[in-house]
Amino acid sequence: MPKKSTHPAPADHSSLCLQYLSRCGGSARLCSINFSLGVIQTLVNQRRVKITNTGAGFFVELDEAK
């Protein structure tokens, strides 16, 4: 019988998306992100990122108000 892991496995790639955004200076164009819209929507719902329209496109930005 296999042992259960004591470390919780992330259900999605939201932590990887946050790391990617922090490496990009805190924001990236929405069209250039290779994460699924479900991951981005989860982060928006958790208020960890926000979507802004700059007039030149949509950007995903880390929400600094924590």
Protein Blocks (a to p, Z undefined) as FASTA:
>chain_A
ZZddfbdcdfblmlmmmmmmmmnoopacfklpcbdfklmmmmmmnopaccddehiaccdd
ddfbZZ
